[in-house]
């Protein structure tokens, strides 16, 4: 009987030690993940014109989460957007369903209205490091995204360009933009915007996950109203075996 008790006790101790070791290892992995986790956003808004545009006003969607918050909006509000030419003004405009940036300029592509060789490009950009994990699996539903992204439709992911890891999902969508300006009949303006959100961490080797979204539209001659831009979204690109998902 004593032998059975000793064996049972020894087995219990082994199981207990194994459980404690597993808990300790799991805690170490989670702690190391949180310490090395870095979330970053990248945002650009570009205007490319092969001639001079006059008295321009644009309303362009900026990325935000369902609650109306985003680092891009914060930087626009604080005037921290890089690349804004002298004489251009950028002001946020809340429609109740989405947030737009209202950009006004007397001339495009810049106050001087000249360039050595057209087309001339003006690019506004924001790079932001997040203090927490970024939602990259479902940015449309729960994360930071261009809104409203209408008529979201799944499409095959492209084989070139961004490196795809794991099982990414790709979509096309439509989004409205407003452009009011005068220009010569043959003048071409392209408006494009891009957004990326990425998480990087270093547990058992560097890993990441990310999403990318972009939209664009090309207009010819003068324009005085709303138009529909076409967009693309790639989500769930990378690894989704993080130890946990901290809020």
ROSE-4610 file (N, C-alpha, C; in Angstrom, 1 decimal, always signed):
// ROSE-4610
residu = [X/X/X/X/X/X/X/X/X/X/X/X/X/X/X/X/X/X/X/X/X/X/X/X/X/X/X/X/X/X/X/X/X/X/X/X/X/X/X/X/X/X/X/X/X/X/X/X/X/X/X/X/X/X/X/X/X/X/X/X/X/X/X/X/X/X/X/X/X/X/X/X/X/X/X/X/X/X/X/X/X/X/X/X/X/X/X/X/X/X/X/X/X/X/X/X/X/X/X/X/X/X/X/X/X/X/X/X/X/X/X/X/X/X/X/X/X/X/X/X/X/X/X/X/X/X/X/X/X/X/X/X/X/X/X/X/X/X/X/X/X/X/X/X/X/X/X/X/X/X/X/X/X/X/X/X/X/X/X/X/X/X/X/X/X/X/X/X/X/X/X/X/X/X/X/X/X/X/X/X/X/X/X/X/X/X/X/X/X/X/X/X/X/X/X/X/X/X/X/X/X/X/X/X/X/X/X/X/X/X/X/X/X/X/X/X/X/X/X/X/X/X/X/X/X/X/X/X/X/X/X/X/X/X/X/X/X/X/X/X/X/X/X/X/X/X/X/X/X/X/X/X/X/X/X/X/X/X/X/X/X/X/X/X/X/X/X/X/X/X/X/X/X/X/X/X/X/X/X/X/X/X/X/X/X/X/X/X/X/X/X/X/X/X/X/X/X/X/X/X/X/X/X/X/X/X/X/X/X/X/X/X/X/X/X/X/X/X/X/X/X/X/X/X/X/X/X/X/X/X/X/X/X/X/X/X/X/X/X/X/X/X/X/X/X/X/X/X/X/X/X/X/X/X/X/X/X/X/X/X/X/X/X/X/X/X/X/X/X/X/X/X/X/X/X/X/X/X/X/X/X/X/X/X/X/X/X/X/X/X/X/X/X/X/X/X/X/X/X/X/X/X/X/X/X/X/X/X/X/X/X/X/X/X/X/X/X/X/X/X/X/X/X/X/X/X/X/X/X/X/X/X/X/X/X/X/X/X/X/X/X/X/X/X/X/X/X/X/X/X/X/X/X/X/X/X/X/X/X/X/X/X/X/X/X/X/X/X/X/X/X/X/X/X/X/X/X/X/X/X/X/X/X/X/X/X/X/X/X/X/X/X/X/X/X/X/X/X/X/X/X/X/X/X/X/X/X/X/X/X/X/X/X/X/X/X/X/X/X/X/X/X/X/X/X/X/X/X/X/X/X/X/X/X/X/X/X/X/X/X/X/X/X/X/X/X/X/X/X/X/X/X/X/X/X/X/X/X/X/X/X/X/X/X/X/X/X/X/X/X/X/X/X/X/X/X/X/X/X/X/X/X/X/X/X/X/X/X/X/X/X/X/X/X/X/X/X/X/X/X/X/X/X/X/X/X/X/X/X/X/X/X/X/X/X/X/X/X/X/X/X/X/X/X/X/X/X/X/X/X/X/X/X/X/X/X/X/X/X/X/X/X/X/X/X/X/X/X/X/X/X/X/X/X/X/X/X/X/X/X/X/X/X/X/X/X/X/X/X/X/X/X/X/X/X/X/X/X/X/X/X/X/X/X/X/X/X/X/X/X/X/X/X/X/X/X/X/X/X/X/X/X/X/X/X/X/X/X/X/X/X/X/X/X/X/X/X/X/X/X/X/X/X/X/X/X/X/X/X/X/X/X/X/X/X/X/X/X/X/X/X]
num = [1/1/1/2/2/2/3/3/3/4/4/4/5/5/5/6/6/6/7/7/7/8/8/8/9/9/9/10/10/10/11/11/11/12/12/12/13/13/13/14/14/14/15/15/15/16/16/16/17/17/17/18/18/18/19/19/19/20/20/20/21/21/21/22/22/22/23/23/23/24/24/24/25/25/25/26/26/26/27/27/27/28/28/28/29/29/29/30/30/30/31/31/31/32/32/32/33/33/33/34/34/34/35/35/35/36/36/36/37/37/37/38/38/38/39/39/39/40/40/40/41/41/41/42/42/42/43/43/43/44/44/44/45/45/45/46/46/46/47/47/47/48/48/48/49/49/49/50/50/50/51/51/51/52/52/52/53/53/53/54/54/54/55/55/55/56/56/56/57/57/57/58/58/58/59/59/59/60/60/60/61/61/61/62/62/62/63/63/63/64/64/64/65/65/65/66/66/66/67/67/67/68/68/68/69/69/69/70/70/70/71/71/71/72/72/72/73/73/73/74/74/74/75/75/75/76/76/76/77/77/77/78/78/78/79/79/79/80/80/80/81/81/81/82/82/82/83/83/83/84/84/84/85/85/85/86/86/86/87/87/87/88/88/88/89/89/89/90/90/90/91/91/91/92/92/92/93/93/93/94/94/94/95/95/95/96/96/96/97/97/97/98/98/98/99/99/99/100/100/100/101/101/101/102/102/102/103/103/103/104/104/104/105/105/105/106/106/106/107/107/107/108/108/108/109/109/109/110/110/110/111/111/111/112/112/112/113/113/113/114/114/114/115/115/115/116/116/116/117/117/117/118/118/118/119/119/119/120/120/120/121/121/121/122/122/122/123/123/123/124/124/124/125/125/125/126/126/126/127/127/127/128/128/128/129/129/129/130/130/130/131/131/131/132/132/132/133/133/133/134/134/134/135/135/135/136/136/136/137/137/137/138/138/138/139/139/139/140/140/140/141/141/141/142/142/142/143/143/143/144/144/144/145/145/145/146/146/146/147/147/147/148/148/148/149/149/149/150/150/150/151/151/151/152/152/152/153/153/153/154/154/154/155/155/155/156/156/156/157/157/157/158/158/158/159/159/159/160/160/160/161/161/161/162/162/162/163/163/163/164/164/164/165/165/165/166/166/166/167/167/167/168/168/168/169/169/169/170/170/170/171/171/171/172/172/172/173/173/173/174/174/174/175/175/175/176/176/176/177/177/177/178/178/178/179/179/179/180/180/180/181/181/181/182/182/182/183/183/183/184/184/184/185/185/185/186/186/186/187/187/187/188/188/188/189/189/189/190/190/190/191/191/191/192/192/192/193/193/193/194/194/194/195/195/195/196/196/196/197/197/197/198/198/198/199/199/199/200/200/200/201/201/201/202/202/202/203/203/203/204/204/204/205/205/205/206/206/206/207/207/207/208/208/208/209/209/209/210/210/210/211/211/211/212/212/212/213/213/213/214/214/214/215/215/215/216/216/216/217/217/217/218/218/218/219/219/219/220/220/220/221/221/221/222/222/222/223/223/223/224/224/224/225/225/225/226/226/226/227/227/227/228/228/228/229/229/229/230/230/230/231/231/231/232/232/232/233/233/233/234/234/234/235/235/235/236/236/236/237/237/237/238/238/238/239/239/239/240/240/240/241/241/241/242/242/242/243/243/243/244/244/244/245/245/245/246/246/246/247/247/247]
x = [+0.8/+0.0/+0.9/+1.9/+2.8/+3.5/+3.8/+4.4/+3.5/+2.2/+1.2/+1.1/+1.1/+1.0/+2.2/+3.4/+4.6/+4.5/+4.1/+4.1/+3.0/+1.9/+0.8/+1.3/+2.0/+2.5/+3.6/+4.4/+5.5/+4.9/+3.9/+3.2/+2.5/+1.9/+1.3/+2.3/+3.4/+4.5/+5.0/+5.2/+5.6/+4.6/+3.3/+2.3/+2.2/+2.3/+2.3/+3.5/+4.7/+5.8/+5.7/+5.2/+5.0/+4.0/+2.9/+1.9/+2.5/+3.2/+3.8/+4.8/+5.6/+6.6/+5.9/+4.8/+4.0/+3.4/+2.9/+2.3/+3.4/+4.6/+5.7/+6.2/+6.3/+6.7/+5.7/+4.4/+3.4/+3.5/+3.7/+3.8/+5.0/+6.1/+7.3/+7.1/+6.4/+6.2/+5.3/+4.2/+3.3/+4.0/+4.8/+5.5/+6.5/+7.2/+8.2/+7.5/+6.3/+5.5/+5.1/+4.6/+4.1/+5.3/+6.5/+7.6/+8.2/+8.1/+8.6/+7.6/+6.3/+5.3/+5.3/+5.3/+5.3/+4.2/+3.3/+2.3/+2.5/+2.5/+2.8/+1.8/+1.4/+0.5/+1.3/+1.0/+1.5/+0.4/+0.3/-0.8/-0.2/-0.7/-0.4/-1.6/-1.6/-2.6/-1.9/-2.0/-1.3/-2.2/-1.7/-2.3/-1.3/-1.6/-0.7/-1.4/-0.9/-1.5/-0.5/-0.9/+0.0/-0.3/-1.0/-1.3/-1.7/-2.0/-2.4/-3.9/-4.2/-5.6/-5.8/-6.9/-7.1/-8.3/-8.2/-9.3/-9.9/-9.0/-9.4/-9.9/-10.9/-11.4/-11.7/-11.1/-11.3/-11.8/-12.7/-13.1/-12.7/-11.7/-11.2/-11.3/-11.8/-12.0/-10.6/-10.6/-9.4/-9.7/-8.7/-9.0/-9.4/-10.4/-10.8/-11.4/-11.6/-12.2/-13.7/-14.5/-15.9/-16.4/-15.5/-15.8/-15.4/-14.8/-14.4/-13.0/-12.2/-10.8/-9.8/-8.7/-7.5/-6.3/-5.1/-3.9/-3.8/-4.3/-4.3/-5.1/-6.3/-7.2/-6.5/-5.8/-5.1/-4.1/-3.3/-2.3/-2.8/-3.9/-4.5/-5.0/-5.6/-6.1/-4.9/-3.8/-2.6/-1.8/-2.1/-1.3/+0.1/+0.1/+1.4/+1.5/+0.8/+0.8/+2.0/+2.9/+4.0/+3.7/+4.3/+4.1/+3.1/+2.4/+1.4/+2.1/+1.9/+2.6/+2.1/+2.9/+2.5/+1.3/+0.4/-0.8/-1.9/-1.7/-2.7/-3.3/-4.5/-5.2/-5.9/-5.7/-6.3/-7.1/-8.4/-9.3/-10.2/-10.3/-11.2/-12.7/-13.5/-14.9/-15.6/-16.4/-17.2/-18.6/-18.9/-20.2/-21.2/-20.7/-21.6/-21.5/-21.1/-20.9/-19.4/-18.7/-17.2/-16.6/-15.3/-14.5/-13.7/-13.9/-13.2/-12.2/-11.1/-10.3/-10.6/-10.9/-11.2/-9.9/-9.5/-8.2/-8.5/-8.0/-8.2/-6.9/-6.8/-5.6/-5.9/-5.2/-5.5/-5.0/-3.9/-3.4/-2.9/-3.0/-2.4/-1.6/-0.3/+0.3/+1.0/+0.9/+1.5/+1.3/+1.6/+1.4/+2.1/+3.2/+3.9/+3.2/+2.6/+1.8/+2.7/+4.0/+4.9/+5.7/+6.2/+7.0/+7.9/+9.2/+10.1/+9.4/+8.9/+8.2/+7.0/+5.8/+4.6/+4.6/+3.9/+3.0/+3.8/+3.3/+3.9/+3.0/+3.7/+3.0/+3.2/+2.1/+2.1/+1.6/+2.4/+2.1/+2.1/+1.0/+0.8/+1.0/+1.7/+1.9/+2.0/+1.6/+1.7/+2.3/+3.3/+3.8/+3.6/+3.0/+2.6/+2.9/+3.5/+3.8/+2.7/+2.0/+0.9/+1.4/+0.8/+1.2/+0.5/-0.2/-0.9/-1.0/-1.6/-1.8/-2.8/-2.5/-3.4/-4.3/-5.6/-6.5/-6.2/-5.6/-5.2/-6.1/-6.8/-7.6/-9.0/-9.5/-10.8/-10.8/-10.0/-10.0/-11.3/-12.0/-13.3/-14.3/-14.4/-15.4/-14.9/-13.6/-13.2/-12.0/-11.3/-10.1/-10.2/-9.0/-8.9/-8.9/-9.9/-10.1/-10.7/-10.5/-11.2/-12.7/-13.5/-15.0/-15.7/-16.9/-17.5/-16.9/-16.5/-16.0/-17.2/-17.8/-19.1/-18.8/-19.8/-19.8/-18.5/-18.2/-17.0/-17.2/-16.3/-16.4/-15.1/-15.1/-13.9/-13.4/-12.1/-11.4/-10.2/-9.6/-8.3/-7.2/-6.3/-5.2/-4.2/-3.6/-2.6/-1.4/-0.7/+0.5/+1.8/+1.7/+2.9/+2.7/+3.7/+3.6/+3.9/+2.9/+3.1/+3.3/+4.3/+4.6/+3.4/+2.8/+1.7/+2.2/+1.8/+2.2/+1.0/+0.9/-0.3/-1.5/-2.6/-3.8/-4.5/-3.9/-4.5/-5.9/-6.7/-8.0/-8.0/-8.5/-8.4/-9.8/-10.0/-11.3/-11.2/-12.2/-12.3/-13.5/-13.5/-14.6/-14.6/-15.7/-16.0/-16.0/-15.5/-15.6/-15.7/-16.5/-16.8/-15.7/-15.3/-14.4/-15.1/-14.7/-15.2/-14.1/-14.2/-13.2/-13.9/-13.5/-14.1/-12.9/-12.6/-11.5/-11.7/-11.0/-11.0/-9.7/-9.7/-8.5/-8.7/-7.7/-7.8/-8.4/-9.1/-9.9/-9.0/-7.8/-6.9/-6.2/-6.3/-5.6/-6.0/-5.1/-5.4/-4.9/-5.8/-5.5/-5.8/-4.8/-5.0/-4.9/-5.9/-6.0/-5.9/-4.9/-4.8/-4.4/-4.8/-4.5/-4.2/-3.4/-3.0/-2.9/-3.1/-3.1/-2.5/-1.6/-1.1/-1.1/-1.4/-1.3/-0.6/+0.4/+1.3/+1.7/+1.7/+2.3/+3.5/+4.6/+5.8/+6.1/+6.6/+7.0/+8.1/+8.9/+10.0/+10.0/+9.2/+9.1/+9.4/+10.5/+10.9/+11.1/+11.8/+12.1/+11.1/+11.5/+10.6/+9.4/+8.3/+7.0/+6.2/+5.2/+4.4/+3.0/+2.1/+0.8/+0.5/-0.3/-0.6/-1.8/-2.3/-3.3/-2.9/-3.3/-3.1/-4.3/-4.6/-5.8/-5.3/-6.0/-5.7/-6.9/-7.0/-8.0/-7.4/-8.0/-7.6/-8.6/-8.5/-9.3/-8.6/-8.9/-8.3/-9.4/-9.2/-10.2/-9.5/-10.3/-9.8/-10.6/-9.8/-10.4/-10.8/-11.7/-12.2/-13.2/-13.4/-14.4/-15.1/-16.4/-17.2/-18.2/-17.7/-18.7/-18.1/-19.0/-18.6/-18.3/-17.3/-17.0/-16.7/-16.7/-16.5/-15.1/-14.3/-13.0/-13.1/-12.2/-12.1/-11.0/-11.2/-10.2/-9.9/-8.8/-8.4/-8.1/-8.3/-8.0/-7.4/-6.2/-5.7/-5.5/-6.2/-6.2/-5.7/-5.4/-4.9/-3.7/-2.8/-1.5/-0.5/+0.1/+1.1/+0.8/+1.2/+1.1/+0.0/-0.8/-1.8/-1.8/-0.5/-0.3/+0.3/-0.1/+0.4/+0.1/+0.9/+0.6/-0.8/-1.1/-2.4/-2.6/-3.8/-4.1/-4.5/-3.5/-3.8/-4.6/-5.5/-6.3/-5.5]
y = [-1.2/+0.0/+1.3/+1.2/+2.4/+2.7/+1.6/+1.7/+2.4/+2.0/+2.6/+4.1/+4.5/+5.9/+6.7/+6.0/+6.7/+7.0/+5.9/+6.1/+7.1/+7.1/+8.1/+9.5/+9.6/+11.0/+11.4/+10.5/+10.9/+11.3/+10.6/+10.9/+12.3/+12.5/+13.8/+15.0/+14.7/+15.8/+16.0/+15.0/+15.1/+15.9/+15.6/+16.3/+17.7/+18.0/+19.4/+20.2/+19.6/+20.3/+20.6/+19.6/+19.8/+21.0/+21.0/+22.0/+23.4/+23.5/+24.7/+25.2/+24.3/+24.6/+25.1/+24.5/+24.9/+26.3/+26.6/+27.9/+28.9/+28.6/+29.5/+29.8/+28.8/+29.0/+29.8/+29.5/+30.3/+31.8/+32.0/+33.4/+34.1/+33.3/+33.9/+34.3/+33.4/+33.6/+34.9/+34.9/+36.1/+37.4/+37.3/+38.6/+39.0/+38.0/+38.4/+38.9/+38.3/+38.8/+40.2/+40.5/+41.9/+42.9/+42.5/+43.4/+43.7/+42.7/+42.9/+43.3/+43.3/+43.7/+45.1/+45.4/+46.7/+46.8/+47.7/+48.0/+49.3/+49.3/+50.5/+50.7/+52.0/+52.4/+53.2/+53.1/+54.0/+54.5/+55.8/+56.4/+57.4/+57.4/+58.4/+58.8/+60.1/+60.7/+61.5/+61.1/+61.7/+62.3/+63.4/+64.1/+64.2/+63.7/+63.7/+64.4/+65.5/+66.3/+66.6/+66.5/+66.9/+68.3/+69.1/+70.5/+71.2/+72.4/+73.2/+73.2/+72.9/+73.0/+74.3/+74.9/+76.2/+76.1/+76.8/+76.9/+75.5/+74.7/+73.3/+73.1/+72.2/+71.8/+70.3/+69.5/+68.1/+67.6/+66.6/+65.9/+64.4/+64.0/+62.6/+61.8/+60.6/+59.8/+59.5/+59.6/+59.2/+58.0/+57.1/+55.9/+56.2/+55.4/+55.5/+54.1/+53.9/+52.7/+53.0/+52.0/+52.2/+53.2/+53.6/+54.6/+56.0/+56.1/+57.4/+57.8/+56.9/+57.3/+56.7/+57.3/+56.8/+57.7/+57.2/+58.0/+59.0/+58.7/+59.6/+60.8/+60.6/+61.7/+62.6/+62.0/+62.7/+63.6/+63.1/+63.9/+65.0/+64.7/+65.8/+66.9/+66.5/+67.5/+68.4/+67.7/+68.4/+69.1/+68.9/+69.6/+68.9/+67.6/+66.8/+66.0/+66.4/+65.6/+66.2/+65.3/+65.7/+65.8/+66.7/+66.9/+67.9/+68.5/+69.5/+70.8/+71.2/+72.4/+73.7/+74.7/+76.0/+76.5/+77.0/+77.5/+76.5/+75.3/+74.3/+74.2/+73.9/+73.8/+72.4/+71.8/+70.5/+70.5/+70.3/+70.4/+69.1/+68.5/+67.3/+67.7/+66.8/+67.1/+65.8/+65.8/+64.6/+64.6/+63.6/+63.5/+62.7/+62.1/+61.3/+59.8/+59.5/+58.1/+57.9/+58.9/+58.8/+60.1/+60.1/+61.3/+61.6/+62.8/+63.2/+64.3/+64.4/+65.6/+66.5/+67.8/+68.8/+69.5/+69.5/+70.1/+71.2/+72.4/+73.5/+74.0/+74.4/+74.9/+75.8/+76.9/+77.8/+77.2/+76.5/+75.8/+74.4/+73.5/+72.1/+71.9/+71.4/+70.7/+71.5/+72.8/+73.5/+75.0/+75.8/+77.3/+77.9/+77.4/+78.0/+77.6/+76.4/+76.0/+75.5/+75.3/+74.9/+73.6/+72.9/+71.7/+71.5/+71.0/+70.8/+69.9/+68.8/+67.9/+67.3/+67.5/+66.9/+65.4/+64.6/+65.1/+65.4/+66.4/+66.7/+66.0/+65.6/+64.8/+65.4/+65.6/+66.0/+64.9/+64.5/+63.3/+63.8/+63.5/+63.7/+62.4/+62.3/+61.0/+61.1/+60.0/+59.9/+58.5/+58.4/+57.1/+57.2/+56.1/+56.2/+54.8/+54.8/+53.6/+53.5/+52.4/+52.1/+51.5/+51.8/+51.2/+49.9/+49.4/+48.1/+47.4/+46.2/+45.3/+46.0/+46.0/+46.5/+45.4/+45.7/+44.7/+44.6/+43.5/+43.2/+42.1/+41.4/+40.3/+40.8/+41.8/+42.3/+43.8/+44.6/+46.0/+46.7/+46.1/+46.7/+46.7/+45.6/+45.4/+46.0/+45.8/+46.2/+47.1/+47.4/+48.1/+49.4/+50.0/+51.2/+51.0/+51.7/+51.4/+52.7/+52.8/+53.8/+53.5/+54.6/+54.4/+55.5/+55.3/+53.9/+53.1/+51.9/+51.0/+50.2/+50.7/+50.2/+49.0/+48.1/+47.0/+46.2/+45.8/+45.0/+43.6/+43.2/+42.0/+41.2/+39.9/+39.2/+38.8/+38.9/+38.7/+37.9/+37.2/+36.5/+37.5/+37.1/+38.0/+38.0/+39.2/+39.3/+38.5/+38.0/+37.2/+38.0/+39.3/+40.1/+41.2/+42.1/+43.2/+42.7/+42.9/+42.6/+41.1/+40.8/+39.4/+38.8/+37.7/+37.1/+36.0/+35.9/+34.8/+34.3/+33.0/+32.4/+32.3/+32.7/+32.7/+34.0/+35.0/+36.3/+36.3/+37.3/+37.5/+38.9/+38.9/+40.2/+40.6/+41.9/+42.4/+43.7/+44.0/+45.3/+46.0/+47.3/+48.1/+49.5/+50.1/+51.5/+52.5/+53.7/+54.7/+56.1/+57.0/+58.3/+59.3/+60.1/+61.3/+62.5/+63.7/+64.9/+65.8/+66.3/+67.1/+68.3/+69.5/+70.7/+71.6/+71.7/+72.6/+72.9/+73.9/+74.2/+73.8/+73.3/+72.9/+72.9/+72.9/+72.8/+71.4/+71.3/+70.1/+68.8/+68.9/+67.7/+67.4/+68.2/+67.9/+66.7/+65.9/+64.7/+64.8/+64.4/+64.4/+63.0/+62.4/+61.2/+61.4/+60.9/+61.0/+59.6/+59.3/+58.0/+58.1/+57.0/+57.0/+55.5/+55.3/+54.0/+54.0/+52.8/+52.6/+51.2/+51.1/+49.8/+49.7/+48.6/+48.3/+47.0/+47.0/+45.9/+45.7/+44.4/+44.0/+43.2/+43.5/+42.7/+42.3/+41.1/+40.6/+39.6/+39.3/+38.4/+37.3/+36.3/+35.1/+33.9/+33.2/+32.0/+32.5/+33.6/+34.2/+35.4/+36.3/+37.5/+37.0/+37.6/+37.3/+38.6/+38.5/+39.7/+39.3/+40.2/+40.1/+41.5/+41.7/+43.0/+43.0/+44.2/+44.4/+45.7/+45.8/+46.9/+47.3/+48.6/+49.0/+50.3/+50.4/+51.6/+51.9/+53.1/+53.5/+54.6/+54.7/+55.7/+56.0/+57.2/+57.6/+58.6/+58.6/+59.5/+60.3/+61.6/+62.6/+63.4/+63.7/+64.5/+65.8/+66.9/+68.2/+68.7/+69.7/+70.2/+69.2/+69.4/+68.5/+69.3/+69.0/+69.8/+68.9/+68.0/+67.1/+65.8/+64.9/+63.6/+62.6/+61.7/+60.7/+59.4/+58.3/+57.0/+56.5/+56.3/+55.7/+54.2/+53.4/+52.0/+51.7/+50.7/+50.4/+48.9/+48.6/+47.2/+47.0/+45.8/+45.5/+44.1/+43.9/+42.6/+42.5/+41.6/+41.4/+40.0/+39.8/+38.4/+38.0/+38.9/+38.6/+38.4/+37.2/+36.9/+35.8/+35.9/+34.9/+35.3/+34.3/+34.6/+33.6/+33.3/+32.4/+33.1/+34.4/+35.1/+34.4/+34.5/+33.9/+34.3/+35.6/+36.1/+37.4/+38.0/+39.2/+40.3/+41.0/+42.0/+43.1/+43.7/+44.8/+46.0]
z = [+0.0/+0.0/+0.0/+0.9/+0.9/-0.4/-1.1/-2.4/-3.4/-3.4/-4.3/-4.0/-2.7/-2.3/-2.8/-2.6/-3.0/-4.6/-5.3/-6.8/-7.2/-6.5/-6.8/-6.5/-5.4/-5.0/-5.9/-6.4/-7.3/-8.7/-9.1/-10.4/-10.3/-9.1/-8.9/-8.9/-8.3/-8.3/-9.7/-10.5/-11.9/-12.7/-12.5/-13.3/-12.8/-11.5/-11.0/-11.5/-11.5/-12.0/-13.5/-14.2/-15.7/-15.9/-15.1/-15.3/-15.0/-13.9/-13.5/-14.5/-15.1/-16.1/-17.4/-17.7/-18.9/-18.7/-17.5/-17.2/-17.2/-16.6/-16.6/-18.1/-18.9/-20.3/-21.0/-20.8/-21.5/-21.1/-19.8/-19.3/-19.9/-20.0/-20.6/-22.1/-22.8/-24.3/-24.4/-23.6/-23.7/-23.3/-22.3/-21.9/-23.0/-23.5/-24.6/-25.8/-26.1/-27.3/-27.1/-25.9/-25.7/-25.7/-25.2/-25.2/-26.6/-27.5/-28.8/-29.8/-29.4/-30.4/-30.8/-32.1/-32.6/-33.7/-33.6/-34.6/-35.3/-36.6/-37.4/-38.5/-38.7/-39.8/-40.8/-42.0/-43.1/-43.9/-44.2/-44.9/-45.9/-47.2/-48.2/-48.9/-49.4/-50.2/-51.3/-52.6/-53.6/-54.7/-55.2/-56.4/-57.5/-58.6/-59.8/-61.0/-61.4/-62.4/-63.5/-64.8/-65.9/-66.4/-65.7/-66.0/-64.7/-64.9/-63.7/-63.4/-62.2/-61.7/-60.9/-61.0/-60.3/-59.4/-58.3/-57.3/-57.0/-56.5/-56.2/-54.8/-54.7/-53.4/-53.5/-52.6/-52.6/-51.2/-51.2/-50.0/-50.2/-49.5/-49.6/-48.4/-48.4/-47.2/-46.6/-45.2/-44.5/-43.6/-43.4/-42.6/-41.2/-40.7/-39.3/-38.9/-37.6/-37.1/-36.9/-36.6/-36.5/-35.5/-34.5/-33.6/-34.0/-35.2/-35.8/-35.3/-34.9/-34.4/-35.3/-35.4/-36.1/-35.9/-36.0/-35.9/-37.0/-38.2/-39.3/-39.0/-38.4/-38.1/-37.0/-36.1/-35.0/-35.6/-36.6/-37.2/-38.1/-38.8/-39.5/-38.6/-37.5/-36.5/-35.9/-35.7/-35.1/-36.1/-37.4/-38.4/-38.6/-38.3/-38.4/-39.7/-40.8/-42.0/-42.8/-43.2/-44.0/-45.5/-46.2/-47.6/-48.1/-47.1/-47.5/-48.0/-49.2/-49.8/-49.1/-49.2/-48.7/-49.5/-48.8/-49.5/-49.6/-49.3/-49.2/-47.8/-47.7/-46.4/-46.3/-45.2/-44.9/-43.6/-43.7/-42.5/-42.5/-41.4/-41.3/-41.3/-41.9/-42.1/-41.8/-40.7/-40.3/-40.9/-41.6/-42.3/-41.4/-40.3/-39.5/-39.8/-41.1/-41.5/-41.8/-42.1/-42.3/-42.1/-42.1/-41.9/-43.2/-43.7/-44.9/-44.6/-45.4/-45.3/-46.4/-46.1/-47.1/-47.4/-48.6/-49.1/-50.0/-49.8/-50.7/-51.2/-52.4/-53.0/-54.2/-54.3/-55.4/-56.7/-56.6/-57.8/-57.4/-58.3/-58.1/-59.4/-59.3/-58.2/-57.1/-57.1/-56.0/-56.2/-55.2/-55.3/-56.5/-56.9/-58.1/-59.4/-59.4/-60.6/-61.7/-61.5/-62.5/-62.1/-63.1/-62.8/-64.0/-63.8/-65.0/-66.0/-65.6/-66.6/-65.9/-66.5/-66.0/-66.2/-65.4/-64.3/-63.1/-62.3/-61.0/-59.9/-58.9/-57.9/-56.5/-55.8/-54.4/-53.5/-52.6/-51.7/-50.2/-49.6/-48.1/-47.5/-46.4/-45.7/-44.2/-43.6/-42.1/-41.8/-41.0/-40.5/-38.9/-38.4/-37.0/-36.3/-35.2/-34.4/-33.3/-33.4/-32.4/-31.2/-30.0/-28.8/-28.5/-29.5/-29.2/-30.6/-30.5/-31.7/-32.6/-33.9/-34.9/-35.4/-35.7/-36.2/-37.7/-38.1/-39.5/-40.2/-39.4/-39.9/-40.5/-39.8/-40.2/-40.0/-40.8/-40.7/-41.0/-41.9/-42.3/-41.2/-40.5/-39.4/-38.1/-37.7/-36.4/-36.4/-37.5/-37.5/-38.2/-38.6/-39.3/-40.8/-41.4/-42.9/-43.5/-44.8/-45.6/-45.5/-45.2/-45.1/-45.8/-46.4/-46.5/-47.7/-47.4/-48.5/-49.0/-50.1/-50.6/-51.5/-51.6/-52.6/-52.4/-51.2/-51.0/-51.6/-52.5/-53.2/-53.2/-52.9/-52.8/-54.2/-54.4/-55.7/-55.4/-56.4/-56.3/-55.9/-55.0/-54.6/-55.7/-56.0/-57.0/-56.7/-57.8/-57.6/-57.5/-57.9/-57.8/-56.7/-56.6/-55.6/-54.2/-53.3/-51.9/-51.7/-50.9/-50.6/-49.8/-50.2/-49.5/-48.7/-47.4/-46.5/-45.9/-45.7/-45.1/-46.1/-45.6/-46.5/-46.5/-47.2/-47.3/-48.1/-47.8/-48.5/-49.2/-50.4/-51.2/-51.6/-51.7/-52.1/-52.9/-53.7/-54.4/-53.7/-53.8/-53.2/-54.0/-53.8/-54.3/-53.2/-53.5/-52.4/-53.1/-52.5/-53.2/-52.8/-53.8/-53.6/-54.3/-53.8/-54.3/-54.8/-56.1/-56.7/-57.4/-57.1/-57.7/-58.1/-59.4/-59.9/-61.4/-61.8/-63.3/-63.9/-65.1/-65.8/-67.3/-68.1/-69.5/-69.8/-71.0/-71.3/-71.3/-71.7/-71.8/-70.5/-69.4/-68.2/-67.5/-67.0/-66.3/-64.9/-64.0/-62.5/-62.0/-61.3/-60.6/-59.1/-58.4/-56.9/-56.4/-55.5/-55.0/-53.5/-52.8/-51.4/-50.9/-50.0/-49.5/-48.0/-47.5/-46.0/-45.8/-44.8/-44.4/-42.8/-42.3/-40.9/-40.7/-39.8/-39.7/-38.2/-37.8/-36.5/-36.7/-35.9/-35.9/-34.5/-34.4/-33.1/-33.2/-32.2/-32.2/-31.2/-31.5/-30.6/-31.6/-31.3/-32.1/-33.5/-33.7/-35.0/-35.3/-36.1/-36.4/-37.2/-36.8/-37.5/-37.7/-38.5/-38.8/-39.3/-39.2/-40.0/-40.4/-41.5/-42.0/-42.9/-43.2/-44.2/-45.0/-46.2/-47.1/-47.8/-47.9/-48.7/-49.5/-50.6/-51.5/-52.4/-52.8/-53.9/-54.8/-55.9/-56.9/-57.9/-58.5/-59.6/-60.5/-61.8/-62.7/-63.4/-63.4/-63.9/-65.1/-66.1/-67.2/-67.3/-67.6/-67.7/-66.3/-66.3/-65.0/-64.4/-63.1/-62.5/-61.4/-61.2/-60.3/-59.5/-58.8/-58.0/-57.6/-57.2/-56.7/-57.8/-57.5/-58.5/-57.6/-58.3/-57.6/-57.9/-56.8/-57.0/-56.7/-57.2/-57.0/-56.1/-55.2/-54.2/-54.1/-53.4/-53.2/-51.7/-51.2/-49.8/-49.8/-49.1/-48.8/-47.3/-46.7/-45.2/-44.9/-43.6/-43.1/-43.8/-44.1/-44.7/-43.6/-43.5/-42.5/-41.6/-40.3/-39.3/-38.3/-37.9/-36.9/-35.7/-35.4/-34.2/-33.1/-32.9/-31.8/-30.5/-29.4/-28.1/-27.6/-27.8/-27.4/-28.1/-28.0/-28.7/-27.6/-27.1/-26.1/-26.7/-25.8/-26.3/-26.5]
